[in-house]
Amino acid sequence: MIVCSCNALNEVQVREIARTGVRCEREAYARLGCRPQCGQCLPFARQVVQEEHGQMELVSAA
């Protein structure tokens, strides 16, 4: 699924970068070599990053 059409970022890219320890959506954009343009994507990007961190916490707790 497309997360950001302005930067052509998809959900897989954002999830992969979140798994490297990125803590927020803006940091994810920076690590992917771009920045938010119109801002419409930020809530979904934030959700994706938070979901990945939730998954990482579950794995480390096990």
MODELLER restraints for C-alpha pairs under 7 A, 6 or more apart:
rsr = mdl.restraints
at = mdl.atoms
rsr.add(forms.Gaussian(group=physical.xy_distance, feature=features.Distance(at['CA:1:A'], at['CA:10:A']), mean=5.67, stdev=0.5))
rsr.add(forms.Gaussian(group=physical.xy_distance, feature=features.Distance(at['CA:1:A'], at['CA:11:A']), mean=5.50, stdev=0.5))
rsr.add(forms.Gaussian(group=physical.xy_distance, feature=features.Distance(at['CA:2:A'], at['CA:9:A']), mean=6.10, stdev=0.5))
rsr.add(forms.Gaussian(group=physical.xy_distance, feature=features.Distance(at['CA:2:A'], at['CA:10:A']), mean=4.25, stdev=0.5))
rsr.add(forms.Gaussian(group=physical.xy_distance, feature=features.Distance(at['CA:2:A'], at['CA:11:A']), mean=5.96, stdev=0.5))
rsr.add(forms.Gaussian(group=physical.xy_distance, feature=features.Distance(at['CA:3:A'], at['CA:9:A']), mean=5.64, stdev=0.5))
rsr.add(forms.Gaussian(group=physical.xy_distance, feature=features.Distance(at['CA:3:A'], at['CA:10:A']), mean=4.98, stdev=0.5))
rsr.add(forms.Gaussian(group=physical.xy_distance, feature=features.Distance(at['CA:3:A'], at['CA:11:A']), mean=5.55, stdev=0.5))
rsr.add(forms.Gaussian(group=physical.xy_distance, feature=features.Distance(at['CA:3:A'], at['CA:41:A']), mean=5.95, stdev=0.5))
rsr.add(forms.Gaussian(group=physical.xy_distance, feature=features.Distance(at['CA:3:A'], at['CA:44:A']), mean=6.65, stdev=0.5))
rsr.add(forms.Gaussian(group=physical.xy_distance, feature=features.Distance(at['CA:3:A'], at['CA:45:A']), mean=6.29, stdev=0.5))
rsr.add(forms.Gaussian(group=physical.xy_distance, feature=features.Distance(at['CA:4:A'], at['CA:10:A']), mean=6.73, stdev=0.5))
rsr.add(forms.Gaussian(group=physical.xy_distance, feature=features.Distance(at['CA:4:A'], at['CA:41:A']), mean=5.34, stdev=0.5))
rsr.add(forms.Gaussian(group=physical.xy_distance, feature=features.Distance(at['CA:6:A'], at['CA:37:A']), mean=6.38, stdev=0.5))
rsr.add(forms.Gaussian(group=physical.xy_distance, feature=features.Distance(at['CA:7:A'], at['CA:34:A']), mean=6.94, stdev=0.5))
rsr.add(forms.Gaussian(group=physical.xy_distance, feature=features.Distance(at['CA:14:A'], at['CA:28:A']), mean=6.64, stdev=0.5))
rsr.add(forms.Gaussian(group=physical.xy_distance, feature=features.Distance(at['CA:15:A'], at['CA:48:A']), mean=6.36, stdev=0.5))
rsr.add(forms.Gaussian(group=physical.xy_distance, feature=features.Distance(at['CA:15:A'], at['CA:49:A']), mean=6.40, stdev=0.5))
rsr.add(forms.Gaussian(group=physical.xy_distance, feature=features.Distance(at['CA:15:A'], at['CA:52:A']), mean=6.34, stdev=0.5))
rsr.add(forms.Gaussian(group=physical.xy_distance, feature=features.Distance(at['CA:17:A'], at['CA:28:A']), mean=6.26, stdev=0.5))
rsr.add(forms.Gaussian(group=physical.xy_distance, feature=features.Distance(at['CA:18:A'], at['CA:28:A']), mean=6.68, stdev=0.5))
rsr.add(forms.Gaussian(group=physical.xy_distance, feature=features.Distance(at['CA:18:A'], at['CA:49:A']), mean=5.40, stdev=0.5))
rsr.add(forms.Gaussian(group=physical.xy_distance, feature=features.Distance(at['CA:18:A'], at['CA:52:A']), mean=6.26, stdev=0.5))
rsr.add(forms.Gaussian(group=physical.xy_distance, feature=features.Distance(at['CA:19:A'], at['CA:52:A']), mean=6.43, stdev=0.5))
rsr.add(forms.Gaussian(group=physical.xy_distance, feature=features.Distance(at['CA:22:A'], at['CA:28:A']), mean=5.94, stdev=0.5))
rsr.add(forms.Gaussian(group=physical.xy_distance, feature=features.Distance(at['CA:24:A'], at['CA:46:A']), mean=6.42, stdev=0.5))
rsr.add(forms.Gaussian(group=physical.xy_distance, feature=features.Distance(at['CA:24:A'], at['CA:49:A']), mean=6.47, stdev=0.5))
rsr.add(forms.Gaussian(group=physical.xy_distance, feature=features.Distance(at['CA:25:A'], at['CA:42:A']), mean=6.77, stdev=0.5))
rsr.add(forms.Gaussian(group=physical.xy_distance, feature=features.Distance(at['CA:25:A'], at['CA:45:A']), mean=5.58, stdev=0.5))
rsr.add(forms.Gaussian(group=physical.xy_distance, feature=features.Distance(at['CA:25:A'], at['CA:46:A']), mean=4.98, stdev=0.5))
rsr.add(forms.Gaussian(group=physical.xy_distance, feature=features.Distance(at['CA:25:A'], at['CA:49:A']), mean=6.42, stdev=0.5))
rsr.add(forms.Gaussian(group=physical.xy_distance, feature=features.Distance(at['CA:29:A'], at['CA:35:A']), mean=5.25, stdev=0.5))
rsr.add(forms.Gaussian(group=physical.xy_distance, feature=features.Distance(at['CA:29:A'], at['CA:36:A']), mean=6.97, stdev=0.5))
